[in-house]
Amino acid sequence: MGRLFGTDGVRGVANADLTAEMALGLSVAAAHVLAEAGTFEGHRATAVVGRDPRASGEFLEAAVVAGLASAGVDVLKVGVLPTPAVAYLTGVLGADLGVMLSASHNAMPDNGVKFFARGGHKLADELEDRIEAVYESHRHGEPWERPTGDGVGRVRSYDEGFDRYVAHLIGVLPNRLDGLKIVLDEAHGAAARVSPEAFSRAGAEVVTIGAEPDGLNINDGYGSTHLDKIKAAVLSHGADFGIAHDGDADRCLAVDHTGDEVDGDQILAVLALDMRERGVLRADTVVATVMSNLGFKLALEREGLSLVQTAVGDRYVLESMKEHGYALGGEQSGHVIILDHATTGDGTLTGLMLAARVVSSGKSLRDLAGVMQRLPQVLINVPDVDRSRVSTSAELAAAVAEAERELGATGRVLLRPSGTEPLVRVMVEAADQGQAQSVASRLADAVKSALG
C-alpha cells in the first residue's frame, strides 16, 4: 500500500476512495497522535473542524466530528470557511488540532481531510506517518481506547469564527482599500462569504462572480484554475483588477485591468518590494519552489533581494520559512504565505495585501507586476519511463548539460520525476518561446531514450 497522505492531506473521490469510515478512523487516529498531550494527560483536548461547500463535506464532517468526540476531544464546528481560516482559528483558540475537509482546486466529486497541529501549522511527515500507522493498526483489529461517561467529547458550533477571521484579515492590512473597484472570483467555494466581506469592510467596491455555492458547483468553470470569466468581468465592469481563489481559498491569482493574468511569481515580487519598503521582509529574502519562473529570480536579483528555492509544494516552502525565519514565500500557482499573519497559504489575505500595495503605491497592478518579465516556459510530461533513474543516467545528464550550454544565463532546465505517476516532467525556460519548445522537445526525447 502506498502512503495514505499526499502533499496536502488525504484526498480521493468522496464515498469511494475517501469514505465516512476512513474519515472517522483518521480522526480518531489524529486525536490519539495530536491530542495525546491534552486529552490523555488529564485535560480535555479541543479540535476546530471546518469544510468547503462540497456536498460530500456534510457527511464527512459528521464522520470526523464523531471520531473526534468518541476519542474524548471537544469539537468546535466552524462550518464553511477557507482552509487558512481553520488554521488561524486552530491557533488563536488554542486548540490541540484542526481539521479541514476540502479537495482545494479539485473537481466536486473529490474531497479531502487535512489536519493542523497546535498553532494551526501543517503536519510534518513524521506526524502524518504516525497518524497513518495508528489508523492502519486499528483498521486491522487493534482496539481503540474509548472514553465513556463524561470522558466523551462535546460538540458545539462556533459561529463567531467567521467574524473573528474577517476581523483578523482587516486588522493586519497596512492601509485601507478605498477607491478600488475589484472583481472577486470565489470558485463557488469556501471563501464565497469571507472574501467579499473582507474586501468590502476594507473599503473596496466589490463585484463578485462564482460566489453562489450549492454543494455541487465548486471550481466548476470558476476560480484560480479557470480565469476566462474573471478576465471578462474585469473588462466589462471597468475594474482596477480581479482576484481569483480556488475552492478552499488558500490560493490567489490576479488579473490586471487589461485582462492579463498576474501569477503567483509576480504577486510574490510585488509583495516582496512592498514588505521591504515597510521593513518587514526579513533578511531581504523570498522563498519559492524550483518551478518558479526564471524571470522571478532575475527580477529579485535586479532589486537586490535574495531567493531561496525548495522542492515543489507549499509545505516545503513553509518548512524553509519557519526554519530560517523568513517572512514571505510561495508558489507560481498562487499559494502565498505571509508568515507574520498566517501559518499557511491564504488567498484572501494575499489579495488584500496586493490591493493595499496598489493603493499605497498609486500605481496600477499592471505597472507593479511589470517588475518581473515572465520568460517563456515549456512543460512536457514524459510517461511510461523509469522515473527513479533521473538523477543517475549518464546519457540524460549529458543531454541536460548540452541544453544548459545552449540556453546560457537566460534559460533553465528542470527534470522532475512525478511523485505519484511513472512519468518525468521536463521544464525548459528560454529567452523566446521557440527555443524553449525546441530544447524541451529534445530533452523529452532524451528522457524516453535513457529511461524508457
TIFI-446812 format. One line per 8 residues: number of its first residue (from 0); their letters; for each residue x, y, z of C-alpha. Coordinates in Angstrom, 1 decimal. Each point is the difference from the previous one (the first is absolute). Layout:
N
NUM) a) X/Y/Z; ...
This chain:
452
0) mgrlfgtd) 0.0/0.0/0.0; 1.3/3.5/-0.9; 0.1/2.8/2.5; -3.5/1.2/0.9; 1.0/3.6/0.5; 0.8/2.0/-3.1; 1.6/3.4/-0.3; -3.1/1.6/1.5
8) gvrgvana) -1.8/-2.4/2.3; -2.1/-3.1/-1.0; -1.9/0.5/-3.3; -2.2/-2.2/-2.2; -3.4/-0.3/-1.5; -2.5/0.5/2.8; -1.9/-3.1/1.1; 2.2/-2.2/-2.3
16) dltaemal) 3.7/0.6/1.0; -0.8/2.3/2.9; -2.8/-1.6/2.0; -1.8/0.9/3.2; 1.7/-2.9/1.7; 3.5/1.2/-1.1; -0.8/3.6/1.1; -1.1/-1.3/3.4
24) glsvaaah) 3.0/-2.2/0.4; 2.5/2.6/-1.0; -1.6/2.5/2.4; 0.3/-2.5/2.9; 3.6/-0.7/-0.9; 0.7/3.8/-0.3; -1.5/0.5/3.4; 2.3/-2.6/1.5
32) vlaeagtf) 3.1/1.4/-1.6; -0.7/3.8/0.0; -1.9/0.3/3.2; 1.9/-2.6/2.1; 1.6/2.8/2.1; -3.5/1.4/0.6; -2.9/-2.5/0.5; 2.2/-2.8/1.1
40) eghratav) 1.9/2.0/2.7; -3.0/1.2/1.9; -1.5/2.9/-1.8; -2.5/0.1/-2.8; 1.4/0.5/-3.4; -1.8/2.1/-2.6; -0.2/-0.1/-3.8; -1.2/2.5/-2.5
48) vgrdpras) -1.8/-1.5/-3.0; -0.9/1.8/-3.2; -0.8/-0.9/-3.6; -0.5/1.4/-3.5; -3.5/-0.1/-1.5; 0.2/-3.4/-1.8; -3.1/-2.1/0.6; 2.2/-2.9/1.2
56) gefleaav) 1.4/2.3/2.6; -3.2/-0.3/1.9; 0.3/-3.8/0.7; 3.8/0.1/0.3; -0.3/2.8/2.6; -2.5/-2.2/2.0; 2.5/-2.9/-0.1; 3.0/2.2/1.1
64) vaglasag) -2.0/1.6/2.8; -1.2/-3.5/1.2; 3.5/-1.4/-0.1; 1.5/2.9/2.0; -2.8/0.1/2.6; 0.2/-3.8/0.4; 3.7/0.4/0.8; -0.7/2.6/2.7
72) vdvlkvgv) 0.6/3.1/-1.9; -2.3/3.0/0.2; -0.9/1.4/-3.4; -0.6/3.5/-1.3; -1.8/-0.1/-3.3; 0.7/3.2/-2.0; -1.9/-1.1/-3.1; 0.9/1.1/-3.5
80) lptpavay) 3.2/2.1/0.2; 3.3/0.1/-2.0; 2.9/-2.3/1.0; 2.1/2.9/1.3; -3.0/1.1/2.2; 0.0/-3.5/1.7; 3.7/0.2/0.4; -0.3/3.5/1.6
88) ltgvlgad) -2.8/-1.0/2.3; 1.9/-3.1/1.1; 2.8/2.2/1.1; -1.9/2.9/1.5; -2.4/-2.2/1.9; 2.8/-2.1/1.5; -1.4/-3.2/-1.5; 2.0/-3.2/0.1
96) lgvmlsas) -0.7/-0.7/-3.7; -1.9/1.2/-3.0; -1.8/-1.9/-2.8; -0.9/1.4/-3.4; -2.1/-1.9/-2.4; 0.8/1.1/-3.6; 1.6/-1.2/-3.2; 1.1/3.6/-0.8
104) hnampdng) -0.1/0.6/-3.8; -1.1/-3.5/-0.9; -3.4/-0.7/-1.6; -3.1/-0.5/2.2; 0.0/-3.8/0.2; 3.3/0.1/1.9; 0.5/0.9/3.6; 2.8/-0.1/2.6
112) vkffargg) 0.9/0.1/3.7; 2.8/2.3/1.1; 1.3/0.2/3.6; 1.6/2.9/1.8; 2.1/-0.3/3.1; -0.1/2.4/3.0; 0.6/3.6/-1.2; -1.7/-0.7/-3.3
120) hkladele) 3.0/-1.5/-1.7; 0.1/-2.6/-2.7; 1.2/-3.4/1.1; 3.6/-1.2/-0.5; 0.4/-3.3/-1.9; 0.9/-1.7/3.3; -3.4/0.9/1.5; -1.9/-1.1/-3.0
128) drieavye) 1.8/-3.3/0.0; -0.9/-0.5/3.7; -3.7/0.8/-0.7; 0.0/-2.4/-3.0; 1.7/-2.8/2.1; -2.5/0.4/2.8; -2.9/0.0/-2.5; 1.3/-3.1/-1.7
136) shrhgepw) 0.6/-2.0/3.2; -3.5/0.6/1.2; -1.5/-0.6/-3.4; 1.6/-3.5/0.2; -1.5/-0.8/3.4; 1.9/1.7/2.8; -2.8/1.5/2.2; -0.2/3.7/0.8
144) erptgdgv) 0.1/1.5/3.5; -3.5/1.3/0.3; -1.0/2.5/2.7; -3.5/-0.4/1.5; -2.3/2.2/2.1; 1.2/3.5/0.4; 3.2/-1.0/-1.8; -1.5/0.2/-3.4
152) grvrsyde) 0.4/3.2/-2.0; -2.6/2.7/-0.3; -1.0/1.7/-3.3; -1.1/3.5/-0.6; -0.2/2.5/-2.8; 2.5/2.9/0.1; -1.9/2.6/-2.1; 2.3/2.8/1.1
160) gfdryvah) 2.8/-1.5/-2.2; -1.1/2.0/-3.1; 0.1/3.4/1.6; 3.2/-0.8/2.0; 1.8/-1.0/-3.2; -1.2/3.0/-2.0; 1.0/2.3/2.8; 3.5/-1.5/0.0
168) ligvlpnr) 0.3/0.6/-3.8; -1.0/3.6/0.3; 2.1/0.5/3.1; 3.3/-0.9/-1.7; -0.5/2.3/-3.1; 2.6/2.8/-0.2; -2.6/2.3/-1.6; -3.6/0.1/-1.1
176) ldglkivl) -1.2/-0.7/-3.6; -2.3/2.9/-0.5; -0.3/1.0/-3.7; 0.7/-3.4/-1.5; -2.5/-2.0/-2.0; 0.8/-3.7/0.1; -1.6/-3.1/-1.5; 0.2/-3.1/2.3
184) deahgaaa) -0.4/-3.5/-1.4; -0.8/-2.3/2.8; 0.0/-3.3/-1.9; -3.4/-0.8/1.6; 2.2/-1.0/2.9; 0.9/0.5/3.6; 0.6/3.8/-0.2; -3.3/0.9/-1.7
192) rvspeafs) -1.0/2.0/3.1; 3.3/0.8/1.7; 1.9/1.6/-2.9; -2.7/2.5/-1.2; -0.7/0.9/3.7; 3.7/0.7/0.7; 0.6/2.0/-3.1; -3.2/2.0/0.5
200) ragaevvt) 0.8/0.8/3.7; 3.5/1.1/-1.1; -1.6/2.6/-2.3; 0.1/-1.5/-3.5; -2.9/0.0/-2.4; -0.6/-3.7/-0.6; -1.4/-1.9/-3.0; -0.4/-3.7/0.7
208) igaepdgl) -0.2/-3.0/-2.4; 0.0/-3.7/0.8; -1.4/0.8/3.5; -3.1/-2.2/0.0; 1.1/-3.4/1.3; -2.7/-2.7/-0.1; 2.2/-2.9/1.1; 0.4/-1.3/-3.6
216) nindgygs) 1.5/2.9/-1.9; 3.3/0.6/1.8; 2.9/0.8/-2.5; -2.4/-0.6/-2.9; 1.2/2.5/-2.6; 0.9/2.6/2.6; 2.9/0.7/2.3; 3.8/0.1/-0.3
224) thldkika) 0.2/-2.9/-2.4; -2.6/1.5/-2.4; 0.8/3.7/-0.6; -2.0/0.7/-3.1; -3.1/1.2/1.9; 1.9/2.4/2.3; 1.9/1.4/-2.9; -3.2/0.8/-1.8
232) avlshgad) -1.6/1.4/3.2; 2.9/2.3/0.7; -0.3/1.5/-3.5; -3.8/0.3/0.0; -0.1/1.6/3.4; 2.9/2.3/-0.6; 1.6/-1.3/3.2; 3.5/0.9/1.2
240) fgiahdgd) 0.8/-3.7/0.2; -1.3/-3.4/1.0; 0.8/-2.7/2.6; -0.7/-3.7/-0.5; 0.0/-2.6/2.7; -0.2/-3.8/-0.1; -2.5/-2.2/1.8; 1.5/0.3/3.4
248) adrclavd) 1.4/3.5/-0.5; 3.7/-0.7/0.8; 0.9/1.3/-3.4; -0.2/3.3/-1.7; 0.6/1.0/-3.6; -0.7/3.4/-1.4; -1.1/1.6/-3.3; 1.1/3.6/-0.8
256) htgdevdg) -2.3/2.7/-1.5; 0.8/-1.1/-3.5; -0.9/-3.6/0.7; 3.5/-1.4/0.2; 0.8/-2.6/2.6; 2.2/0.8/2.9; 1.4/-3.3/1.3; 1.4/-1.1/3.4
264) dqilavla) 3.5/1.0/-0.9; -1.0/3.5/-0.9; -2.1/0.4/3.1; 3.0/-1.2/2.1; 2.2/2.6/-1.7; -2.5/2.8/0.6; -0.5/-0.9/3.6; 3.8/-0.5/0.6
272) ldmrergv) 0.7/3.6/-1.1; -2.9/1.3/2.1; 1.2/-2.0/3.1; 3.6/1.2/-0.4; -1.3/3.6/-0.2; -1.9/-0.5/3.2; 3.0/-1.7/1.7; -1.7/-3.4/0.5
280) lradtvva) 1.8/-2.1/-2.6; 2.4/-1.8/2.3; 3.5/-0.5/-1.5; -1.3/1.5/-3.2; -0.8/-3.5/-1.1; -2.9/-1.8/-1.7; -0.6/-3.8/0.0; -1.4/-1.7/-3.1
288) tvmsnlgf) 0.2/-3.3/-1.8; 2.2/-1.2/-2.8; -3.0/0.4/-2.3; 0.0/3.8/0.3; 0.7/1.8/-3.2; 3.6/1.0/-0.6; -1.3/3.5/-0.7; -1.0/0.1/3.7
296) klalereg) 3.5/-0.8/1.2; 1.5/2.6/-2.4; -2.4/2.7/1.2; 0.9/-0.6/3.6; 3.7/0.1/-0.8; -0.5/3.3/-1.8; -1.8/1.4/3.1; 2.7/-1.2/2.4
304) lslvqtav) -2.1/-2.8/1.5; 0.9/-3.6/0.6; -1.9/-3.1/-1.0; 0.0/-3.3/1.8; -1.4/-2.9/-2.0; -1.6/-3.2/1.2; -1.5/-3.2/-1.3; -3.5/0.4/-1.6
312) gdryvles) -2.8/0.3/2.6; -1.0/2.9/2.3; 0.8/-2.3/3.0; 3.7/0.1/-0.9; -0.1/3.8/-0.5; -1.5/0.3/3.5; 2.6/-2.3/1.6; 2.8/2.1/-1.4
320) mkehgyal) -1.7/3.2/1.2; -0.5/-1.3/3.5; 3.5/-1.4/0.2; 1.7/3.2/-1.0; -2.5/2.6/1.2; -0.9/1.3/-3.5; -3.2/2.1/-0.3; -1.2/-0.6/-3.6
328) ggeqsghv) -0.2/-3.1/-2.2; -2.2/-1.7/-2.5; -0.6/-1.7/-3.4; -0.7/1.0/-3.5; -3.4/-1.6/0.4; -1.1/2.7/2.4; 0.8/-1.5/3.4; 1.5/2.9/1.9
336) iildhatt) 1.0/-0.2/3.6; 0.4/3.2/2.0; 1.3/-1.6/3.2; -0.5/3.0/2.3; -3.8/-0.2/-0.5; -0.7/-3.6/-1.1; 1.3/-3.5/0.5; -0.9/-1.2/-3.5
344) gdgtltgl) -0.8/1.4/-3.4; -2.9/2.4/0.3; -1.6/1.2/-3.3; -2.2/2.7/1.6; 2.9/1.4/2.0; 2.2/0.0/-3.1; -2.6/1.8/-2.0; -0.5/2.6/2.7
352) mlaarvvs) 3.7/0.7/0.3; 0.3/0.3/-3.8; -2.9/2.5/0.0; 1.6/1.9/2.8; 3.2/0.3/-2.0; -1.9/1.4/-3.0; -1.5/2.7/2.2; 3.2/0.9/1.9
360) sgkslrdl) 2.1/0.1/-3.2; -2.5/1.9/-2.1; 0.9/-2.3/-2.9; -2.1/-2.4/-1.9; 0.4/-3.8/0.6; 1.2/-0.2/-3.6; 2.8/2.4/0.7; 0.9/-1.7/3.3
368) agvmqrlp) 0.1/-3.4/-1.5; 2.3/1.3/-2.7; 2.9/-0.3/2.4; 0.5/-3.4/-1.4; -0.2/-1.4/-3.5; -1.1/-3.6/-0.3; 2.3/-1.9/-2.2; -1.6/-2.6/-2.4
376) qvlinvpd) -0.4/-3.3/1.8; -0.8/-3.3/-1.6; -1.0/-3.1/2.0; -0.2/-3.5/-1.5; -1.0/-3.1/1.9; 1.8/-3.1/-1.2; -2.0/-3.1/1.1; 0.9/-3.7/0.3
384) vdrsrvst) 3.6/0.5/1.0; 2.1/-1.0/3.0; -0.2/3.2/2.1; 2.4/-1.5/2.6; 3.0/0.4/-2.3; -0.4/3.7/-0.8; 3.0/0.9/2.2; 2.2/-2.9/-0.9
392) saelaaav) -0.2/-0.3/-3.8; 3.3/1.1/-1.6; -1.8/0.3/-3.4; -2.6/2.3/1.4; 2.6/2.1/1.9; 1.9/0.6/-3.3; -3.2/1.1/-1.7; -0.8/2.4/2.8
400) aeaerelg) 3.5/1.5/0.0; -0.2/0.6/-3.7; -3.4/1.7/0.4; 1.3/2.2/2.8; 3.0/1.1/-2.1; -2.3/1.0/-2.8; -2.4/2.0/2.3; 2.8/1.8/1.9
408) atgrvllr) -0.9/2.4/2.8; -3.4/0.9/-1.4; -1.4/-3.5/0.0; -0.6/-2.9/2.4; -0.6/-3.8/-0.1; -1.8/-2.0/2.6; -0.7/-3.7/-0.1; -2.4/-1.2/2.8
416) psgteplv) -1.3/-3.5/0.6; -3.7/-0.1/0.9; -0.7/-0.9/3.5; -3.0/-2.1/-0.9; 0.2/-1.2/-3.6; 2.6/-1.8/-2.2; 1.0/3.2/-1.8; 2.6/2.7/-0.1
424) rvmveaad) -0.8/3.7/-0.4; 2.3/2.0/-2.3; 0.0/3.7/0.5; 2.0/2.4/-2.1; 0.1/3.8/0.2; 1.7/2.2/-2.7; 0.2/3.5/-1.3; -2.6/-0.9/-2.7
432) qgqaqsva) -2.8/-2.5/-0.4; 1.4/-1.7/-3.1; 3.3/-0.8/1.7; -1.7/-1.2/3.2; -2.3/-2.4/-2.1; 2.9/-1.3/-2.0; 2.2/-0.7/3.0; -2.8/-1.6/1.9
440) srladavk) -0.9/-2.3/-2.8; 3.5/-1.2/-0.4; 0.3/-0.6/3.7; -3.3/-1.9/0.1; 1.4/-2.3/-2.8; 3.1/-0.4/2.1; -2.0/-1.0/3.0; -1.9/-2.6/-2.1
448) salg) 3.3/-1.4/-1.3; 1.8/-0.1/3.3; -2.8/-1.1/2.3; -2.5/-1.7/-2.2
